[in-house]
Every structure is written in C-alpha cells, then in structure tokens.
Amino acid sequence: MASYWLLYLFIYLFSCHIAQTVQEEIEYECVDIYKQPAFQHPLMKDHQIQMRPSVEFQAMVSTEPETSDLFTGESEERCPKGQVPIHIPQINYTNNFSQPKKIITEANLHYAIIRPFENYTKRWDGAQAVFNIYKPRVLENQFSKAWIWLNHREKDVISSIQFGWAVHTGLYRDDRPRLTTYWISSRHPNGCYNALCRGGYVQVHKTIYPGMVYHKVSTLGKRQSTAHLLVGQDSRTKNWLLMTRSTLIGYWPYQIYSMQGASQVLFGGYTGGLAGATSPSMGAGTFPKEVGYRNKFSCFMKQLKCFEDKRLVDIDSNEFEEYVDSPKCYDVWFRKFEIGQGEMLTFGGPGGQCGI
C-alpha cells in the first residue's frame, strides 16, 4: 500500500513538473543573442554587446544594500550558451517585430505618482527603487503598474524609458505581475514594450528578462515580497542599463536611444484600459492612508534614488510633489524619508468609474 502511494506521489509531482515546464516554454523563446529583435535594425549592424556594466558604473551601484530579492522567479538558466530569453507576447507578431502598441490599446489612463515640481529644471541619468509586488485585479485589456518614468522632451520630440512591474492582460497571457519595460524614442515614436521591436532593448541575462513572472506576491498586512530595479546611463558606453542590484539584465543601446539624460523622473502607480470602461485596481487595491503606518503598508516603492553628477543618491523630497488625477479611485502618499526605508511612497486604490 505504501508503495502505491509513493508511486502516486511520484506521478503527481512529475505531472506538475511537466505542466510547469510546458507553461514556461510558452512564456519565452531562446534566441541567439546576436539574432534577437534589437539586432534587426541597420543602425545595430556593428554594435558590440555590453555584457557587464563598466567599472565606473558598477562602482556607483555596488554600495547599495541587498535588502530585496534579486528576482522572484526560477533561478536556473533558461537558455543554452549564446542564447537569451525573449518574452512571447499574447498578441500575434511576426519576425518583423512591428510596433505592438498599434495592437495593444492603452486608454483611460490614471496616475497616482510623485513628480518634480513644474518648471523644475534638472538632469537625471537614471533612477531606482525597491518595488513591493502585488497582484491587482484587472480585466481583459487592462493594466495596472508600479512604475518609474525617465522622460526627456526636446522641442516636440519625447523620449522615455519606463520600467517596473505590471499586470497587463493586453500584453501577457494572464494576470500575474511581471517585470515590464516600455520605451519611446525619436526612432520609435509609437513606443515599444520589452524586447518586441527592432533596434530596441538588448537582452543579455540568461534568467531574468522583461516579461518574467514575479511568483512571490505580497499580502496586505502580512508578508511583503520585493524586488529591486534600476535603470541608469553608463557614462562609458552611453547605453541605458537595466539592472537588479549589481546584475545586468539588458540595456537600451545608444545608437537607438540617444537621450541625453532625463529632464523628468516620476514614481508611482499607473492604470489603463478601454475608454469608458471601469478602471482596474492599483497596487494592493487600497487607499494608502487607510492602511496606516508601520508594517501594514499599502503597495510601496522605497529607496527612491536618482543618478546625479555620476552618483546614485536619495531623491530630494523638496523637489517632488504628489499628483493624483482621480482621487475617488486612487491615491498616493509620499512618506518621504523613513529610517530603514529611505525616500518612500505608498500608492493604490480600488479603481472604478474614474472618469477620463
């Protein structure tokens, strides 16, 4: 009888392993590192892949304490030597990797963020945060994000690198939170998610990649799961690096993304969906000031830092203000500096009929 149950247990565990493997196989594809979408652009013909940060850049980020998970996914290498994982989006696309935003409709947008005061002039070379990971409720063709924007406007041209985690049912097959990036440049004015466009983001890490699922999710008032993300411009190579602590995930090459610093940095929550529809929840689905102090945080972002004058420093709370476009649905609370947390904000809300 015991042997019967052992056999049953073996079959059950093996089936779970196979099911998980199948699920992982359809999440990404392994692509030759030199044949990924980024290299399907003439400007990238002679590009030399940057496999690690420069010594100067590494020195700036190596002093950061290891206070969060590097990532909350599987730890084994996903692809063979010489290949990298590229997320397979829910939408149909071809090897031309045409602009996905033409298919992924984004409207009914709402923000609960902190932003620099209007007319404040400064140049930042990147930003970072430790993100608290939740799984907000979203419907079909909606998204809810914990997000950082690095924006630059020059006359009528807008450039932007955006990153964080997102639950995005228009881009992904399910409603799990995932590492997500988005960028706009003069050569890609329609914008592009992750590694979907030619001449865009270059993936170098064999395990961590945009589109990867964060498996560990926070529970309000209980265990909190966090992950660190950083984007900064390497002063030597001029590429914009996506990192988690001292680990390089990938980058936006200077040949395509030539933004000379960011004139605006935003931190906070961001939702969107179909025009006229009910807006999704944000963060933990709660208003941050209703949750209170201490460890019963609503969704948070802490250790908010920016690159200034070749240094990674805490943001200056005197330079930022709260901004919420639909207070009946969402809110943000700039907690400012807290011991052990650094500069910090909490944000979120239930969503609903939030207006335009």
C-alpha positions as CSV (number, residue, x, y, z in Angstrom):
1,M,0.0,0.0,0.0
2,A,2.8,2.4,0.9
3,S,4.5,1.7,-2.5
4,Y,1.2,2.5,-4.2
5,W,1.1,5.9,-2.5
6,L,4.7,6.6,-3.3
7,L,4.0,5.8,-7.0
8,Y,1.0,8.1,-6.9
9,L,3.0,10.9,-5.4
10,F,5.8,10.4,-8.0
11,I,3.3,10.6,-10.8
12,Y,1.7,13.7,-9.3
13,L,4.9,15.6,-8.9
14,F,6.2,14.6,-12.3
15,S,2.9,15.8,-13.9
16,C,3.2,19.1,-12.0
17,H,6.8,19.4,-13.3
18,I,5.8,18.7,-16.9
19,A,2.9,21.2,-16.6
20,Q,5.1,23.9,-15.2
21,T,7.7,23.2,-17.9
22,V,5.1,23.5,-20.7
23,Q,3.9,26.7,-19.2
24,E,7.4,28.1,-19.0
25,E,8.1,27.0,-22.6
26,I,5.3,29.1,-24.0
27,E,6.3,32.2,-21.9
28,Y,9.6,32.9,-23.8
29,E,11.7,31.6,-26.6
30,C,15.5,31.2,-26.6
31,V,17.1,33.4,-29.3
32,D,20.7,33.7,-30.4
33,I,22.0,36.7,-28.6
34,Y,23.0,38.3,-31.9
35,K,19.7,37.5,-33.6
36,Q,17.3,39.0,-31.0
37,P,14.9,41.8,-32.2
38,A,17.3,44.6,-31.3
39,F,19.8,43.5,-34.0
40,Q,17.2,43.5,-36.8
41,H,17.9,47.2,-37.4
42,P,20.6,48.7,-39.7
43,L,21.9,51.0,-37.0
44,M,22.8,48.0,-34.9
45,K,24.9,46.3,-37.6
46,D,28.3,46.9,-35.9
47,H,27.0,47.1,-32.3
48,Q,29.2,45.4,-29.7
49,I,27.1,43.8,-27.0
50,Q,27.7,45.1,-23.5
51,M,27.8,42.0,-21.2
52,R,28.5,43.9,-17.9
53,P,28.4,47.4,-16.6
54,S,31.6,49.5,-16.9
55,V,33.8,49.6,-13.8
56,E,32.7,53.2,-13.2
57,F,29.0,52.4,-13.3
58,Q,29.4,49.2,-11.2
59,A,31.2,51.3,-8.5
60,M,28.1,53.6,-8.2
61,V,25.6,50.8,-7.6
62,S,27.8,48.2,-5.7
63,T,27.4,50.2,-2.4
64,E,23.6,49.5,-2.4
65,P,22.5,47.1,0.4
66,E,21.0,43.8,-0.6
67,T,17.6,44.4,1.0
68,S,15.3,42.7,-1.5
69,D,15.1,39.7,-3.8
70,L,17.1,39.9,-7.0
71,F,14.1,38.4,-8.6
72,T,11.2,36.2,-7.5
73,G,11.2,33.6,-10.3
74,E,13.1,30.5,-11.2
75,S,16.8,30.6,-10.6
76,E,18.2,28.2,-13.2
77,E,19.5,29.4,-16.6
78,R,16.6,29.4,-19.1
79,C,18.6,29.2,-22.3
80,P,21.7,27.5,-23.7
81,K,25.0,29.2,-24.0
82,G,24.9,32.0,-26.6
83,Q,21.1,32.4,-26.4
84,V,18.9,34.7,-24.3
85,P,15.2,34.5,-23.3
86,I,12.8,36.8,-25.2
87,H,9.2,37.0,-23.9
88,I,6.5,35.8,-26.3
89,P,3.6,38.3,-26.0
90,Q,-0.1,37.4,-26.1
91,I,-0.6,39.4,-29.3
92,N,0.3,37.8,-32.6
93,Y,3.5,39.1,-34.1
94,T,6.0,38.2,-36.8
95,N,9.7,38.2,-37.1
96,N,9.4,41.8,-38.3
97,F,8.6,42.7,-34.6
98,S,6.4,45.6,-35.7
99,Q,5.2,48.1,-33.2
100,P,3.0,46.3,-30.7
101,K,1.3,49.4,-29.4
102,K,-0.7,49.6,-32.6
103,I,-2.4,46.4,-31.3
104,I,-2.2,46.9,-27.6
105,T,-4.7,49.7,-27.0
106,E,-4.0,51.9,-24.0
107,A,-6.6,54.5,-22.9
108,N,-8.5,55.6,-19.8
109,L,-5.1,56.2,-18.1
110,H,-4.8,57.2,-14.5
111,Y,-1.9,58.1,-12.2
112,A,-1.0,58.2,-8.5
113,I,2.6,59.4,-8.6
114,I,5.1,61.8,-7.3
115,R,6.7,64.1,-9.8
116,P,9.1,67.1,-9.9
117,F,7.6,70.4,-9.3
118,E,6.5,72.1,-12.5
119,N,9.2,74.2,-14.3
120,Y,11.9,72.4,-12.2
121,T,15.0,72.1,-14.3
122,K,17.4,69.3,-13.7
123,R,19.0,66.4,-15.5
124,W,19.0,62.8,-14.1
125,D,20.9,59.9,-15.6
126,G,18.7,57.2,-14.2
127,A,16.6,56.1,-11.2
128,Q,16.0,53.1,-9.0
129,A,13.5,51.7,-6.4
130,V,12.7,48.7,-4.4
131,F,9.2,47.6,-5.6
132,N,6.7,46.0,-3.4
133,I,4.9,43.4,-5.6
134,Y,1.2,42.9,-5.5
135,K,-1.4,41.4,-7.9
136,P,-4.1,44.0,-8.5
137,R,-7.4,42.9,-10.1
138,V,-7.6,43.6,-13.8
139,L,-10.0,42.7,-16.5
140,E,-9.3,41.9,-20.2
141,N,-7.3,44.6,-22.0
142,Q,-6.4,46.4,-18.8
143,F,-3.2,47.0,-17.0
144,S,-2.0,48.1,-13.5
145,K,1.6,49.0,-12.9
146,A,4.1,50.1,-10.3
147,W,6.2,52.3,-12.4
148,I,9.2,54.6,-12.9
149,W,9.4,57.0,-15.8
150,L,12.6,58.6,-17.2
151,N,11.3,61.3,-19.5
152,H,13.1,63.8,-21.8
153,R,11.5,66.4,-24.1
154,E,13.4,68.3,-26.7
155,K,11.1,70.6,-28.7
156,D,8.3,68.2,-29.9
157,V,10.3,65.0,-29.5
158,I,9.6,62.9,-26.4
159,S,12.0,60.2,-25.3
160,S,11.2,57.9,-22.3
161,I,12.4,54.7,-20.6
162,Q,9.8,53.2,-18.3
163,F,10.1,50.2,-16.0
164,G,8.8,48.3,-13.0
165,W,6.2,45.5,-12.7
166,A,2.9,45.3,-14.5
167,V,-0.2,43.2,-14.6
168,H,-1.1,43.7,-18.3
169,T,-3.8,41.4,-19.8
170,G,-3.3,43.0,-23.3
171,L,0.3,42.1,-23.4
172,Y,0.5,38.9,-21.2
173,R,-1.5,35.7,-21.2
174,D,-2.6,36.0,-17.6
175,D,-2.9,38.4,-14.7
176,R,0.3,37.7,-12.9
177,P,2.7,40.6,-12.1
178,R,5.8,40.7,-14.4
179,L,9.0,42.6,-14.9
180,T,8.0,45.0,-17.6
181,T,9.7,47.8,-19.6
182,Y,8.5,50.3,-22.2
183,W,10.4,52.9,-24.2
184,I,9.8,55.7,-26.7
185,S,12.5,57.4,-28.9
186,S,12.7,59.6,-32.0
187,R,13.3,56.4,-34.0
188,H,10.3,54.6,-32.3
189,P,7.7,57.4,-31.6
190,N,4.9,54.8,-31.1
191,G,6.7,53.2,-28.2
192,C,7.6,49.6,-27.6
193,Y,7.2,47.1,-24.8
194,N,10.1,44.8,-23.6
195,A,12.1,43.4,-26.5
196,L,9.5,43.4,-29.2
197,C,10.9,46.0,-31.6
198,R,13.8,46.0,-34.0
199,G,16.6,48.2,-32.8
200,G,15.4,48.3,-29.3
201,Y,16.1,46.7,-26.0
202,V,19.1,44.3,-25.9
203,Q,18.7,41.2,-23.6
204,V,21.9,39.8,-22.0
205,H,20.9,37.9,-18.9
206,K,20.0,34.2,-19.3
207,T,17.5,34.1,-16.5
208,I,16.0,37.5,-15.7
209,Y,14.2,39.2,-18.6
210,P,11.3,41.6,-19.3
211,G,8.1,39.6,-19.3
212,M,9.3,37.3,-16.5
213,V,6.8,36.5,-13.8
214,Y,7.2,37.6,-10.2
215,H,6.0,34.4,-8.5
216,K,6.1,35.8,-4.9
217,V,3.3,38.3,-4.2
218,S,2.7,40.4,-1.1
219,T,-0.3,40.0,1.2
220,L,-1.7,43.2,2.8
221,G,-0.6,43.4,6.4
222,K,1.4,40.2,6.2
223,R,4.4,39.0,4.2
224,Q,5.8,41.5,1.7
225,S,7.7,40.5,-1.4
226,T,10.0,43.0,-3.0
227,A,12.3,43.3,-6.0
228,H,14.9,45.9,-6.9
229,L,15.1,47.5,-10.3
230,L,17.4,50.2,-11.7
231,V,18.0,52.0,-15.0
232,G,20.9,54.3,-15.5
233,Q,23.1,55.5,-18.3
234,D,26.6,54.0,-18.3
235,S,29.0,57.0,-18.7
236,R,31.5,54.9,-20.7
237,T,29.3,53.1,-23.2
238,K,26.4,55.6,-23.2
239,N,23.9,52.6,-23.1
240,W,21.0,52.8,-20.7
241,L,21.3,49.7,-18.4
242,L,18.5,47.8,-16.8
243,M,19.8,46.1,-13.6
244,T,18.7,44.4,-10.4
245,R,21.3,45.4,-7.8
246,S,24.7,44.7,-9.5
247,T,23.3,42.3,-12.0
248,L,22.9,43.5,-15.6
249,I,19.6,42.3,-17.2
250,G,19.8,44.2,-20.5
251,Y,20.0,47.7,-21.9
252,W,18.8,50.2,-24.5
253,P,21.7,50.9,-26.9
254,Y,22.9,54.5,-27.5
255,Q,22.6,54.0,-31.3
256,I,18.8,53.9,-31.0
257,Y,18.2,55.5,-27.7
258,S,20.3,58.7,-27.6
259,M,18.6,60.6,-24.9
260,Q,21.0,62.9,-23.1
261,G,19.7,62.5,-19.6
262,A,16.1,62.7,-18.2
263,S,14.5,66.0,-17.5
264,Q,11.7,64.4,-15.6
265,V,11.5,61.4,-13.2
266,L,8.2,60.0,-12.0
267,F,7.5,57.3,-9.4
268,G,4.2,55.6,-8.6
269,G,1.1,53.7,-9.8
270,Y,-0.4,53.7,-13.3
271,T,-3.5,52.1,-14.7
272,G,-5.2,51.9,-18.1
273,G,-7.8,50.1,-20.1
274,L,-10.5,50.6,-22.6
275,A,-12.1,54.0,-22.9
276,G,-15.3,54.3,-20.9
277,A,-14.8,51.0,-19.0
278,T,-14.4,50.6,-15.3
279,S,-10.8,51.2,-14.3
280,P,-8.8,48.4,-12.6
281,S,-7.4,48.4,-9.0
282,M,-4.0,49.7,-8.3
283,G,-1.3,48.3,-6.0
284,A,-3.0,46.4,-3.1
285,G,-6.4,47.8,-4.2
286,T,-6.5,50.0,-1.1
287,F,-6.1,53.7,-0.4
288,P,-2.6,54.1,1.2
289,K,-3.7,56.3,4.1
290,E,-6.5,53.9,5.1
291,V,-3.9,51.2,5.7
292,G,-1.8,53.2,8.2
293,Y,1.8,53.1,9.4
294,R,4.3,50.6,10.4
295,N,4.3,47.2,8.6
296,K,0.7,47.4,7.3
297,F,1.8,49.1,4.1
298,S,-0.3,49.5,1.1
299,C,1.7,48.9,-2.1
300,F,5.0,50.8,-1.7
301,M,8.2,51.9,-3.5
302,K,11.1,52.6,-1.3
303,Q,14.8,53.6,-1.5
304,L,13.9,56.0,-4.3
305,K,17.1,57.2,-5.8
306,C,18.4,59.0,-8.9
307,F,21.7,59.3,-10.7
308,E,23.0,62.8,-10.3
309,D,26.5,64.0,-11.2
310,K,27.8,60.4,-11.5
311,R,26.4,59.5,-8.1
312,L,23.4,57.4,-7.0
313,V,21.7,59.5,-4.3
314,D,18.3,59.7,-2.5
315,I,15.8,61.9,-4.3
316,D,15.4,65.3,-2.7
317,S,11.9,65.3,-1.2
318,N,11.7,69.1,-1.6
319,E,11.8,68.7,-5.4
320,F,8.8,66.3,-5.7
321,E,5.1,66.7,-5.2
322,E,2.2,64.2,-5.1
323,Y,-0.1,64.0,-8.2
324,V,-3.4,62.0,-8.5
325,D,-5.7,62.6,-11.4
326,S,-8.7,60.6,-10.0
327,P,-8.8,60.9,-6.1
328,K,-12.0,58.9,-5.9
329,C,-10.3,55.8,-7.4
330,Y,-6.6,56.1,-6.3
331,D,-4.3,58.0,-4.0
332,V,-0.5,58.4,-3.3
333,W,1.2,59.1,0.0
334,F,4.7,60.4,-0.2
335,R,6.1,59.2,3.1
336,K,9.4,60.9,2.4
337,F,12.4,59.6,4.4
338,E,11.9,56.8,6.8
339,I,14.8,55.1,8.7
340,G,15.5,51.7,7.0
341,Q,13.3,52.6,4.0
342,G,14.9,55.7,2.5
343,E,12.7,58.0,0.5
344,M,9.4,56.1,0.2
345,L,5.9,56.4,-1.2
346,T,2.8,54.2,-0.9
347,F,0.0,54.2,-3.5
348,G,-3.1,52.4,-4.7
349,G,-6.8,52.3,-4.8
350,P,-9.8,50.2,-5.8
351,G,-10.4,51.7,-9.2
352,G,-14.0,52.0,-10.5
353,Q,-15.7,54.7,-12.6
354,C,-12.7,57.1,-12.6
355,G,-13.6,59.4,-15.4
356,I,-11.4,60.5,-18.3
